[in-house]
Amino acid sequence: MSLPDPAAVAAKSHLLPILRAAMQALGRGDLAAAETQLDSLLAQEPGFADALHLKGYVALQRGELATALDLVDRAIAADFHFENYHLTRGHILLAMGERDAAKQSFGTALVLNKDMVEAYIGLGHIFLAEGELDGAVGALTTAFNTDIKHAEANYMLGYALMAKGDAVKAMNFFNRAHQFDSRNPRYCIGYARSLRGLRLTKPEPGLIESMLQLLGTPGVEPRDLAGVMESAIRLDPVFTGFDVIDTLSPGQIAQRLAAPDCPDPLLTPGLAEWLEHGLVCDPAVERRLIALRRGLLSLALKAPELLLRYSRLLGLMAIRVFQNEYVDAATHPAEPELRAALDSRLADADPAAAVPLYAVYALYAPLYRRADAERLAATIWPPAFAELKRRQLTEPLAERRIAAALPTLVPVEDRTSRTVQEMYEESPFPRWHQPVLGSPVSLPAHLRAALPMQTITTPAPAKTDVLIAGCGTGLQAILAATSYAQAQVLAIDLSRTSLAYAKRKADELGIANIDFAQADILKLSDIDRQFDAIESFGVLHHLRDPEAGLAQLVSLLKPDGYMMLGLYSEIGRRDVVAARDLIAKHGYGDTPDEVRRFRSYLPKMDRALAGRLAQSSAWYALSDLRDLVFHRQEHRYTPQQLRRMIDAAGMEFLGFVFTAPQPLIGYRKRFPADTAGTNLENWAAFEIDNPDLFANCYQFWLRKKR
């Protein structure tokens, strides 16, 4: 939204500084300060159209839709010919579910200014909400043609093309949006998602360069980039030159690495960045890294001075295996003896002189769990290994201190809860590096974005109290703290280890509006607080009694509050159920070593099942895989069972949440009479026809019945 031309308010020039101050407050998301300025202005000039319009915009952000519409209509009555007023009116009507009226307002804005890109984008949103993909592509193509450098026009056109299944064209527009605004996480995430599954058959240096810009970006899933990055790595002659080592012994690989003409594997473009930020999914790349690991182990014992030649590779490989929690099993028969020899050498080593040897140790086990971890952390490490020291020593040891200081809101007494707690203390889930950060919007705006088939008219609270029930290592809590306007978040979990990781990451990011505490959901009503929004994703289905847990959460919800849940689907988890059956049949335990052993042998037991599970990023990190198929307590649901559970809790189902428009578009075509998308019997039939629709979880919003 742009500031009106000063000439248009020349007669009221003394009010322009107040208007500018209001605009600046809006720009930084401070609705209260903006409203204070606008009230001051309107007290002096009650009919000032620009102030009425901006106050209507504030009301829209707060979810006060009727007030917003009245204010903007008054602005239009005072000055019909300013297109921004009609644009805002269109967005208000769209939020109210009045799509036809919204189209008229966007159309009026375009009559007044045919080059108004934002109005074409508004029409694109309406067509997408209605499932009219051709209309959406048409409107958004016009927006793009009007201003080919408009980042949002490029992004939305890519989004619409992706919904139509045209991934190649979508990728080009997502790429353009990212080029024009590389700091916008939506553009980065959209571009990355458009690349999922793409594999290169020839070198593409320009594409790889853009991929490297995405790596490490908050919200970007490394799994989305794996096909491009790993196919590029496999095409590189330096990397292919190491193909032969897959079948060699540790000593033979060490001999190869010791040769003067042996190239550093990190000469492979993109490999260093992928080891630091990526997620190795390609079996050939994984085998090569496993072989290099045993070669470096042998080299550490035979010619440790040569490790310095590979110090960066060694540090990055140790970071990678720490990040995936050593999910790659060491399978060569010579490795146990070599590891024992390394342990013996380190027993009497001077830490300052033996850092490369400790780095080799870190390829097989985490440094912070060593008895001498504190001494290692106090040692000055060479710059090449500084990041490894931070990841494997400094941060985990800090988490131990944080964990000891965390408050306990209610004790963990339930037997099942304590069993689950023990699992997550050993394997905090998930171990992440880059956060997903949001942009603060009001609770109603947040809900409208998540539930495009619903009309949300609840006013926004002045302060949004949010409970994250089962926050794990903090990803969801950090996203909530940055996504809700004026938010104060309470994040609770059974595991102090997980909570400590979450708090450390939040502190690093400077996020101060989250309180972390240990608590069991089954006793949570004892805290005597209420919340505007409660989120509990992937948690209730691990309780002994999920219905009792839901009742506890409902008791903490304000009368006009909302709740988001994530629960396992019976159909979506069919491969997980098959894996759990194999685990039980063959007597696997749930220790980390048993998880690794299962991962190694599953392809021999059921190759097809292993291939399907490998499509999940959980296959590539130990705590994720343990959570996926080894969990000690699990319940699964059908949509009909969800309905009974929701009704028994006195809640109203508002709709499922999807990250892409295709599921809702398909549902609308199948069940056009269910305009709100809330008939769970219909969703049960739709899921049978689309069994992978909820492979991750049912994610849905609720509110108390009215």
Order of alpha helices (4+ residues) and beta strands (2+ residues): alpha-alpha-alpha-alpha-alpha-alpha-alpha-alpha-alpha-alpha-alpha-alpha-alpha-alpha-alpha-alpha-alpha-alpha-alpha-alpha-alpha-alpha-alpha-alpha-alpha-beta-alpha-beta-alpha-beta-beta-alpha-beta-alpha-alpha-alpha-alpha-alpha-beta-alpha-alpha-beta
